Amino acid sequence: MMLEMVGLNHTTSVLATRDKAAISRDRIREVSEFLLQVKHVEGVVILSTCNRVELYLSPSYHLTEPVLRELFARVCHLTAEEARAAYVYHDAAAVSHLFRVAAGLDSQLLGEVQILAQVKDAYQAALENATTNAFLNRVFLRAIETGKLVRHRTGISQGAVSVAYAAVDLALRVLGTLSGRKVLLVGAGQTVRLASKYMADFGAASWRVSNRTAERAEALAAGLGGEVAAFPPRPEDLAWADVVVSATSAPDLLIRADTARPALEGRRHPLVLLDLAVPRDVDPALAGTEDLYLYTVDDFQELVQANLRARQREAARAEKLVDKMVEEFQAWYQENRISPTIQQLQEVLEGIRLSEVENNARRFCPEDREQIDRFSRALIKKVTSLIIANMKRACADRNDLSLARAVSLAFAPADEAVVKEVLEKLNRELSH
């Protein structure tokens, strides 16, 4: 095949190395165009996320592993030692890796959904920058199809497997919907931000942010279109909210039972308190309060672990689906690589057929012309079908392109440039 890939991910490198290697969106075009100047490279797609940086190259002839590592080090600003940790895959192994990535099988969080969107974005960027070729178009479209198929036919992406998402999942179970709900965020760190993103995706509409550092509270509130609340949150903020998400590093309780209970009396709707902090932010004495649902990290962890076990069981089914998709792609490629010879054969024989029909037209009455044309087409089709079947069999069963070469020479058209081009393509295929 015409595919090479070289990259780093969460299993092969530390975060500092991945941060250094990351290729920003602003650099994608520049790096891709540089790689296209490398001898034999005909197409480039770059996948760069927080957990991986991967270069997918489509070359006319194979690049050696040292060359791929050198290129990777150069465009990712890594030392030779750092680039040594990169993995390198060729041909079917590279296809399999890409399909597994799109399916969420190679992610830090098994079955994550975001990676499929990132694969789509990487491919779209390559299309916009005109750095792909026909082969990369085919392999990335099949990878995206594989990612969708795996998530549709297995449960690998079902169930919350992060504390933040598990918290949102529990809020949904209690309230039924987050559409139009009012959310009080206590803290402005990564966990709270992630939970707010999930809640916004589910339709949460009104926000208040309570944080020790006012600047961070203002920044988060501005991003959500909300407002800043006092820190610690006041009883009236609790009374206002439908959901409270709290995750700070405070050493003491921030939401105490004695001040919170009076504010919660007479509520018309339940309040969901999601305490993601260790140590706790919310007084455990609030548990059992009417119309109040309090969940802590322990509750979320149990849900996360159960969902992770379920995803791991589904991963085995997902692997089989990916293997099947890789096999189908390989079968397509095996046939496709002799397509130039097939096209040449068909064009030459069709030219001979048309010429002979025209040369002998005077021997038949006009009424017979249609029959002669139909007969000659059927005859040529039988001849070409036999030759093509034997070429495909040799190509697929023995990886043998010698018959395709012989056919190309035996049925050479008058234009020698055509034969030269077909033979060159076959030589390229033999290099893979």
Stockholm file with secondary structure:
# STOCKHOLM 1.0

chainA/1-432         MMLEMVGLNHTTSVLATRDKAAISRDRIREVSEFLLQVKHVEGVVILSTCNRVELYLSPSYHLTEPVLRELFARVCHLTAEEARAAYVYHDAAAVSHLFRVAAGLDSQLLGEVQILAQVKDAYQAALENATTNAFLNRVFLRAIETGKLVRHRTGISQGAVSVAYAAVDLALRVLGTLSGRKVLLVGAGQTVRLASKYMADFGAASWRVSNRTAERAEALAAGLGGEVAAFPPRPEDLAWADVVVSATSAPDLLIRADTARPALEGRRHPLVLLDLAVPRDVDPALAGTEDLYLYTVDDFQELVQANLRARQREAARAEKLVDKMVEEFQAWYQENRISPTIQQLQEVLEGIRLSEVENNARRFCPEDREQIDRFSRALIKKVTSLIIANMKRACADRNDLSLARAVSLAFAPADEAVVKEVLEKLNRELSH
#=GR chainA/1-432 SS CCCEEEEEETTTSCHHHHHHHCCCHHHHHHHHHHHHTSTTEEEEEEEECSSEEEEEEEESSCCCHHHHHHHHHHHHTCCHHHHTTCEEEEHHHHHHHHHHHHHTSSSSSTTCSHHHHHHHHHHHHHHHTTCCCHHHHHHHHHHHHHHHHHHHHSCTTCSCCSHHHHHHHHHHHHHSCCTTCEEEEECCSHHHHHHHHHHHHTTCCEEEEECSSHHHHHHHHHHHTCEEECSSCCHHHHHHCSEEEECCCCSSCSBCHHHHHHHHTTCSSCEEEEECCSSCSBCGGGTTCTTEEEECHHHHHHHHHHHHHHHHHHHHHHHHHHHHHHHHHHHHHHHHTTHHHHHHHHHHHHHHHHHHHHHTGGGSCGGGHHHHHHHHHHHHHHHHHHHHHHHHHHHHHHCCCHHHHHHHHHTCCSCHHHHHHHHHHHHHHHHC
#=GC SS_cons         CCCEEEEEETTTSCHHHHHHHCCCHHHHHHHHHHHHTSTTEEEEEEEECSSEEEEEEEESSCCCHHHHHHHHHHHHTCCHHHHTTCEEEEHHHHHHHHHHHHHTSSSSSTTCSHHHHHHHHHHHHHHHTTCCCHHHHHHHHHHHHHHHHHHHHSCTTCSCCSHHHHHHHHHHHHHSCCTTCEEEEECCSHHHHHHHHHHHHTTCCEEEEECSSHHHHHHHHHHHTCEEECSSCCHHHHHHCSEEEECCCCSSCSBCHHHHHHHHTTCSSCEEEEECCSSCSBCGGGTTCTTEEEECHHHHHHHHHHHHHHHHHHHHHHHHHHHHHHHHHHHHHHHHTTHHHHHHHHHHHHHHHHHHHHHTGGGSCGGGHHHHHHHHHHHHHHHHHHHHHHHHHHHHHHCCCHHHHHHHHHTCCSCHHHHHHHHHHHHHHHHC
//
